Amino acid sequence: MTDTQHEWVCAHCGFTASDKFEGDICPTCGLTYWKCAECGFLITASVPPDVCPECHAKCEFKNVTCYTPECGGTGNIDPRL
């Protein structure tokens, strides 16, 4: 059995932590990447908007920030989401 330690990296500022960010928000920059479930528009903000700036619909936004090395770490959006 191997002991694998994951690092959580903010895709916006590069801050790295040994544990998941509380509320999935980076404690350094306070920003996260959000993707509109309707049109796929990406936005960086501390919280997602109620209405998508691209499709102008009231949409659900998913947190797609990359937090692990498996999806590329700093500066990347998690392609699995």
N, CA, C and O atoms as CSV, one atom per row, in Angstrom:
chain,resi,resn,atom,element,x,y,z
A,1,MET,N,N,0.845,-1.171,0.000
A,1,MET,CA,C,0.000,0.000,0.000
A,1,MET,C,C,0.893,1.237,0.000
A,1,MET,O,O,1.841,1.332,0.779
A,2,THR,N,N,0.582,2.171,-0.872
A,2,THR,CA,C,1.366,3.401,-0.928
A,2,THR,C,C,0.589,4.545,-0.310
A,2,THR,O,O,-0.640,4.594,-0.369
A,3,ASP,N,N,1.323,5.451,0.275
A,3,ASP,CA,C,0.726,6.628,0.883
A,3,ASP,C,C,0.875,7.781,-0.095
A,3,ASP,O,O,1.985,8.271,-0.302
A,4,THR,N,N,-0.236,8.230,-0.708
A,4,THR,CA,C,-0.203,9.299,-1.674
A,4,THR,C,C,-0.758,10.563,-1.045
A,4,THR,O,O,-1.885,10.583,-0.548
A,5,GLN,N,N,0.043,11.616,-1.071
A,5,GLN,CA,C,-0.401,12.893,-0.538
A,5,GLN,C,C,-0.770,13.800,-1.701
A,5,GLN,O,O,0.025,14.000,-2.620
A,6,HIS,N,N,-1.980,14.346,-1.656
A,6,HIS,CA,C,-2.439,15.257,-2.699
A,6,HIS,C,C,-2.179,16.687,-2.274
A,6,HIS,O,O,-2.258,17.022,-1.092
A,7,GLU,N,N,-1.869,17.523,-3.244
A,7,GLU,CA,C,-1.763,18.948,-3.009
A,7,GLU,C,C,-2.931,19.608,-3.724
A,7,GLU,O,O,-3.307,19.188,-4.818
A,8,TRP,N,N,-3.500,20.624,-3.124
A,8,TRP,CA,C,-4.602,21.376,-3.703
A,8,TRP,C,C,-4.023,22.709,-4.160
A,8,TRP,O,O,-3.457,23.453,-3.359
A,9,VAL,N,N,-4.166,23.010,-5.450
A,9,VAL,CA,C,-3.563,24.189,-6.042
A,9,VAL,C,C,-4.650,25.074,-6.641
A,9,VAL,O,O,-5.513,24.598,-7.378
A,10,CYS,N,N,-4.603,26.360,-6.320
A,10,CYS,CA,C,-5.541,27.320,-6.900
A,10,CYS,C,C,-5.161,27.548,-8.360
A,10,CYS,O,O,-4.012,27.868,-8.665
A,11,ALA,N,N,-6.125,27.383,-9.258
A,11,ALA,CA,C,-5.859,27.568,-10.680
A,11,ALA,C,C,-5.683,29.039,-11.037
A,11,ALA,O,O,-5.189,29.356,-12.119
A,12,HIS,N,N,-6.074,29.925,-10.158
A,12,HIS,CA,C,-5.958,31.354,-10.457
A,12,HIS,C,C,-4.626,31.930,-9.988
A,12,HIS,O,O,-3.918,32.566,-10.769
A,13,CYS,N,N,-4.277,31.710,-8.705
A,13,CYS,CA,C,-3.071,32.362,-8.163
A,13,CYS,C,C,-1.920,31.396,-7.876
A,13,CYS,O,O,-0.795,31.833,-7.634
A,14,GLY,N,N,-2.193,30.075,-7.900
A,14,GLY,CA,C,-1.137,29.100,-7.670
A,14,GLY,C,C,-0.914,28.712,-6.221
A,14,GLY,O,O,-0.025,27.910,-5.935
A,15,PHE,N,N,-1.703,29.262,-5.289
A,15,PHE,CA,C,-1.577,28.896,-3.881
A,15,PHE,C,C,-1.745,27.391,-3.728
A,15,PHE,O,O,-2.659,26.806,-4.308
A,16,THR,N,N,-0.865,26.756,-2.946
A,16,THR,CA,C,-0.887,25.316,-2.748
A,16,THR,C,C,-1.137,24.997,-1.281
A,16,THR,O,O,-0.567,25.628,-0.391
A,17,ALA,N,N,-1.999,24.009,-1.040
A,17,ALA,CA,C,-2.299,23.569,0.319
A,17,ALA,C,C,-2.314,22.050,0.347
A,17,ALA,O,O,-2.502,21.406,-0.685
A,18,SER,N,N,-2.115,21.481,1.524
A,18,SER,CA,C,-2.106,20.024,1.653
A,18,SER,C,C,-3.512,19.470,1.867
A,18,SER,O,O,-3.701,18.253,1.875
A,19,ASP,N,N,-4.492,20.342,2.038
A,19,ASP,CA,C,-5.871,19.917,2.245
A,19,ASP,C,C,-6.774,20.746,1.340
A,19,ASP,O,O,-6.392,21.830,0.900
A,20,LYS,N,N,-7.968,20.238,1.064
A,20,LYS,CA,C,-8.926,20.918,0.199
A,20,LYS,C,C,-9.268,22.293,0.772
A,20,LYS,O,O,-9.359,22.466,1.988
A,21,PHE,N,N,-9.456,23.265,-0.120
A,21,PHE,CA,C,-9.814,24.612,0.314
A,21,PHE,C,C,-11.207,24.604,0.922
A,21,PHE,O,O,-12.114,23.960,0.396
A,22,GLU,N,N,-11.378,25.311,2.020
A,22,GLU,CA,C,-12.682,25.390,2.680
A,22,GLU,C,C,-13.669,26.064,1.727
A,22,GLU,O,O,-13.422,27.164,1.232
A,23,GLY,N,N,-14.786,25.387,1.480
A,23,GLY,CA,C,-15.788,25.918,0.561
A,23,GLY,C,C,-15.333,25.964,-0.877
A,23,GLY,O,O,-15.957,26.641,-1.694
A,24,ASP,N,N,-14.247,25.253,-1.218
A,24,ASP,CA,C,-13.664,25.243,-2.562
A,24,ASP,C,C,-13.219,26.619,-3.031
A,24,ASP,O,O,-13.136,26.864,-4.235
A,25,ILE,N,N,-12.930,27.524,-2.096
A,25,ILE,CA,C,-12.470,28.865,-2.446
A,25,ILE,C,C,-11.055,29.046,-1.930
A,25,ILE,O,O,-10.772,28.762,-0.766
A,26,CYS,N,N,-10.176,29.513,-2.783
A,26,CYS,CA,C,-8.778,29.732,-2.417
A,26,CYS,C,C,-8.682,30.743,-1.281
A,26,CYS,O,O,-9.260,31.826,-1.375
A,27,PRO,N,N,-7.959,30.409,-0.201
A,27,PRO,CA,C,-7.821,31.340,0.910
A,27,PRO,C,C,-6.914,32.531,0.602
A,27,PRO,O,O,-6.922,33.513,1.345
A,28,THR,N,N,-6.140,32.465,-0.469
A,28,THR,CA,C,-5.246,33.560,-0.822
A,28,THR,C,C,-5.936,34.591,-1.718
A,28,THR,O,O,-5.977,35.774,-1.379
A,29,CYS,N,N,-6.472,34.158,-2.844
A,29,CYS,CA,C,-7.076,35.112,-3.784
A,29,CYS,C,C,-8.593,35.178,-3.661
A,29,CYS,O,O,-9.211,36.142,-4.115
A,30,GLY,N,N,-9.203,34.149,-3.044
A,30,GLY,CA,C,-10.651,34.144,-2.869
A,30,GLY,C,C,-11.427,33.871,-4.137
A,30,GLY,O,O,-12.647,34.025,-4.170
A,31,LEU,N,N,-10.715,33.460,-5.197
A,31,LEU,CA,C,-11.393,33.236,-6.469
A,31,LEU,C,C,-11.396,31.769,-6.860
A,31,LEU,O,O,-10.557,30.989,-6.408
A,32,THR,N,N,-12.333,31.412,-7.688
A,32,THR,CA,C,-12.440,30.069,-8.195
A,32,THR,C,C,-12.972,30.132,-9.622
A,32,THR,O,O,-13.554,31.142,-10.015
A,33,TYR,N,N,-12.782,29.069,-10.406
A,33,TYR,CA,C,-13.299,29.021,-11.768
A,33,TYR,C,C,-14.686,28.392,-11.762
A,33,TYR,O,O,-14.893,27.329,-11.177
A,34,TRP,N,N,-15.640,29.060,-12.421
A,34,TRP,CA,C,-17.023,28.584,-12.504
A,34,TRP,C,C,-17.400,28.408,-13.971
A,34,TRP,O,O,-16.998,29.200,-14.824
A,35,LYS,N,N,-18.190,27.342,-14.263
A,35,LYS,CA,C,-18.619,27.053,-15.629
A,35,LYS,C,C,-20.136,26.983,-15.675
A,35,LYS,O,O,-20.751,26.261,-14.891
A,36,CYS,N,N,-20.744,27.733,-16.596
A,36,CYS,CA,C,-22.197,27.734,-16.762
A,36,CYS,C,C,-22.658,26.370,-17.262
A,36,CYS,O,O,-22.120,25.854,-18.241
A,37,ALA,N,N,-23.643,25.787,-16.601
A,37,ALA,CA,C,-24.152,24.466,-16.981
A,37,ALA,C,C,-24.928,24.512,-18.299
A,37,ALA,O,O,-25.109,23.478,-18.942
A,38,GLU,N,N,-25.388,25.697,-18.706
A,38,GLU,CA,C,-26.160,25.837,-19.949
A,38,GLU,C,C,-25.266,25.997,-21.179
A,38,GLU,O,O,-25.366,25.230,-22.136
A,39,CYS,N,N,-24.388,27.008,-21.140
A,39,CYS,CA,C,-23.614,27.337,-22.345
A,39,CYS,C,C,-22.115,27.048,-22.228
A,39,CYS,O,O,-21.398,27.120,-23.226
A,40,GLY,N,N,-21.633,26.721,-21.023
A,40,GLY,CA,C,-20.224,26.408,-20.840
A,40,GLY,C,C,-19.331,27.616,-20.626
A,40,GLY,O,O,-18.109,27.471,-20.591
A,41,PHE,N,N,-19.905,28.810,-20.482
A,41,PHE,CA,C,-19.124,30.025,-20.251
A,41,PHE,C,C,-18.330,29.897,-18.959
A,41,PHE,O,O,-18.862,29.442,-17.946
A,42,LEU,N,N,-17.057,30.295,-18.987
A,42,LEU,CA,C,-16.187,30.235,-17.809
A,42,LEU,C,C,-16.014,31.619,-17.214
A,42,LEU,O,O,-15.846,32.599,-17.941
A,43,ILE,N,N,-16.055,31.699,-15.892
A,43,ILE,CA,C,-15.870,32.960,-15.191
A,43,ILE,C,C,-15.027,32.699,-13.951
A,43,ILE,O,O,-15.109,31.622,-13.360
A,44,THR,N,N,-14.221,33.672,-13.555
A,44,THR,CA,C,-13.429,33.581,-12.336
A,44,THR,C,C,-14.017,34.572,-11.342
A,44,THR,O,O,-14.076,35.771,-11.610
A,45,ALA,N,N,-14.453,34.065,-10.192
A,45,ALA,CA,C,-15.065,34.913,-9.171
A,45,ALA,C,C,-15.064,34.174,-7.848
A,45,ALA,O,O,-14.852,32.962,-7.802
A,46,SER,N,N,-15.302,34.914,-6.765
A,46,SER,CA,C,-15.378,34.247,-5.465
A,46,SER,C,C,-16.679,33.471,-5.334
A,46,SER,O,O,-16.715,32.432,-4.675
A,47,VAL,N,N,-17.741,33.959,-5.948
A,47,VAL,CA,C,-19.021,33.249,-6.006
A,47,VAL,C,C,-19.557,33.394,-7.425
A,47,VAL,O,O,-19.289,34.400,-8.082
A,48,PRO,N,N,-20.310,32.404,-7.911
A,48,PRO,CA,C,-20.836,32.509,-9.268
A,48,PRO,C,C,-21.992,33.496,-9.335
A,48,PRO,O,O,-22.670,33.725,-8.333
A,49,PRO,N,N,-22.225,34.085,-10.512
A,49,PRO,CA,C,-23.351,35.005,-10.658
A,49,PRO,C,C,-24.677,34.251,-10.702
A,49,PRO,O,O,-24.702,33.045,-10.944
A,50,ASP,N,N,-25.773,34.960,-10.469
A,50,ASP,CA,C,-27.098,34.345,-10.568
A,50,ASP,C,C,-27.519,34.167,-12.022
A,50,ASP,O,O,-28.213,33.211,-12.370
A,51,VAL,N,N,-27.087,35.103,-12.864
A,51,VAL,CA,C,-27.412,35.068,-14.285
A,51,VAL,C,C,-26.113,35.021,-15.074
A,51,VAL,O,O,-25.192,35.793,-14.808
A,52,CYS,N,N,-26.037,34.120,-16.039
A,52,CYS,CA,C,-24.831,33.975,-16.853
A,52,CYS,C,C,-24.623,35.215,-17.719
A,52,CYS,O,O,-25.547,35.649,-18.407
A,53,PRO,N,N,-23.411,35.796,-17.693
A,53,PRO,CA,C,-23.123,36.967,-18.521
A,53,PRO,C,C,-23.108,36.660,-20.019
A,53,PRO,O,O,-23.220,37.573,-20.837
A,54,GLU,N,N,-22.972,35.392,-20.384
A,54,GLU,CA,C,-22.891,35.009,-21.795
A,54,GLU,C,C,-24.259,34.674,-22.389
A,54,GLU,O,O,-24.654,35.255,-23.399
A,55,CYS,N,N,-24.984,33.740,-21.768
A,55,CYS,CA,C,-26.277,33.310,-22.330
A,55,CYS,C,C,-27.462,34.035,-21.691
A,55,CYS,O,O,-28.597,33.884,-22.142
A,56,HIS,N,N,-27.204,34.813,-20.655
A,56,HIS,CA,C,-28.208,35.641,-19.968
A,56,HIS,C,C,-29.346,34.837,-19.346
A,56,HIS,O,O,-30.431,35.368,-19.115
A,57,ALA,N,N,-29.098,33.561,-19.078
A,57,ALA,CA,C,-30.084,32.718,-18.421
A,57,ALA,C,C,-29.709,32.537,-16.954
A,57,ALA,O,O,-28.543,32.658,-16.577
A,58,LYS,N,N,-30.705,32.248,-16.143
A,58,LYS,CA,C,-30.432,31.935,-14.741
A,58,LYS,C,C,-29.962,30.481,-14.727
A,58,LYS,O,O,-30.767,29.561,-14.869
A,59,CYS,N,N,-28.661,30.280,-14.556
A,59,CYS,CA,C,-28.051,28.960,-14.715
A,59,CYS,C,C,-27.370,28.512,-13.431
A,59,CYS,O,O,-27.055,29.312,-12.551
A,60,GLU,N,N,-27.156,27.211,-13.360
A,60,GLU,CA,C,-26.331,26.654,-12.302
A,60,GLU,C,C,-24.886,26.732,-12.783
A,60,GLU,O,O,-24.592,26.384,-13.927
A,61,PHE,N,N,-23.989,27.183,-11.919
A,61,PHE,CA,C,-22.560,27.222,-12.239
A,61,PHE,C,C,-21.850,26.132,-11.452
A,61,PHE,O,O,-22.086,25.965,-10.255
A,62,LYS,N,N,-20.969,25.384,-12.136
A,62,LYS,CA,C,-20.175,24.345,-11.489
A,62,LYS,C,C,-18.774,24.866,-11.216
A,62,LYS,O,O,-18.194,25.581,-12.032
A,63,ASN,N,N,-18.238,24.498,-10.059
A,63,ASN,CA,C,-16.854,24.825,-9.727
A,63,ASN,C,C,-15.965,23.889,-10.535
A,63,ASN,O,O,-15.989,22.677,-10.318
A,64,VAL,N,N,-15.183,24.429,-11.461
A,64,VAL,CA,C,-14.315,23.612,-12.316
A,64,VAL,C,C,-12.836,23.923,-12.097
A,64,VAL,O,O,-12.003,23.626,-12.953
A,65,THR,N,N,-12.513,24.518,-10.956
A,65,THR,CA,C,-11.127,24.832,-10.635
A,65,THR,C,C,-10.331,23.552,-10.441
A,65,THR,O,O,-10.808,22.610,-9.809
A,66,CYS,N,N,-9.122,23.515,-10.981
A,66,CYS,CA,C,-8.235,22.368,-10.804
A,66,CYS,C,C,-7.561,22.473,-9.439
A,66,CYS,O,O,-6.870,23.452,-9.157
A,67,TYR,N,N,-7.761,21.472,-8.603
A,67,TYR,CA,C,-7.166,21.461,-7.270
A,67,TYR,C,C,-6.109,20.370,-7.088
A,67,TYR,O,O,-5.426,20.334,-6.064
A,68,THR,N,N,-5.975,19.486,-8.070
A,68,THR,CA,C,-5.055,18.362,-7.905
A,68,THR,C,C,-4.055,18.283,-9.064
A,68,THR,O,O,-4.330,18.781,-10.156
A,69,PRO,N,N,-2.922,17.673,-8.831
A,69,PRO,CA,C,-1.924,17.534,-9.898
A,69,PRO,C,C,-2.436,16.714,-11.086
A,69,PRO,O,O,-1.948,16.889,-12.202
A,70,GLU,N,N,-3.406,15.829,-10.869
A,70,GLU,CA,C,-3.919,14.982,-11.942
A,70,GLU,C,C,-4.527,15.784,-13.090
A,70,GLU,O,O,-4.524,15.328,-14.233
A,71,CYS,N,N,-5.040,16.959,-12.798
A,71,CYS,CA,C,-5.632,17.759,-13.873
A,71,CYS,C,C,-4.746,18.934,-14.267
A,71,CYS,O,O,-5.201,19.836,-14.971
A,72,GLY,N,N,-3.514,18.940,-13.835
A,72,GLY,CA,C,-2.555,19.925,-14.304
A,72,GLY,C,C,-2.147,20.989,-13.319
A,72,GLY,O,O,-1.169,21.701,-13.548
A,73,GLY,N,N,-2.878,21.117,-12.219
A,73,GLY,CA,C,-2.489,22.097,-11.207
A,73,GLY,C,C,-2.700,23.535,-11.632
A,73,GLY,O,O,-3.645,23.855,-12.353
A,74,THR,N,N,-1.822,24.381,-11.182
A,74,THR,CA,C,-1.937,25.827,-11.352
A,74,THR,C,C,-2.270,26.243,-12.779
A,74,THR,O,O,-1.660,25.774,-13.740
A,75,GLY,N,N,-3.247,27.129,-12.893
A,75,GLY,CA,C,-3.604,27.698,-14.190
A,75,GLY,C,C,-4.481,26.827,-15.054
A,75,GLY,O,O,-4.698,27.150,-16.222
A,76,ASN,N,N,-4.992,25.734,-14.521
A,76,ASN,CA,C,-5.803,24.812,-15.309
A,76,ASN,C,C,-7.204,24.672,-14.771
A,76,ASN,O,O,-7.468,24.858,-13.584
A,77,ILE,N,N,-8.086,24.340,-15.676
A,77,ILE,CA,C,-9.466,24.018,-15.325
A,77,ILE,C,C,-9.565,22.501,-15.387
A,77,ILE,O,O,-9.011,21.867,-16.285
A,78,ASP,N,N,-10.274,21.929,-14.424
A,78,ASP,CA,C,-10.385,20.474,-14.349
A,78,ASP,C,C,-11.204,19.960,-15.538
A,78,ASP,O,O,-12.404,20.228,-15.594
A,79,PRO,N,N,-10.609,19.239,-16.482
A,79,PRO,CA,C,-11.328,18.768,-17.672
A,79,PRO,C,C,-12.357,17.690,-17.382
A,79,PRO,O,O,-13.187,17.381,-18.237
A,80,ARG,N,N,-12.314,17.124,-16.207
A,80,ARG,CA,C,-13.277,16.073,-15.849
A,80,ARG,C,C,-14.636,16.651,-15.514
A,80,ARG,O,O,-15.625,15.923,-15.435
A,81,LEU,N,N,-14.687,17.976,-15.314
A,81,LEU,CA,C,-15.940,18.616,-14.904
A,81,LEU,C,C,-16.609,19.362,-16.025
A,81,LEU,O,O,-17.673,19.950,-15.827
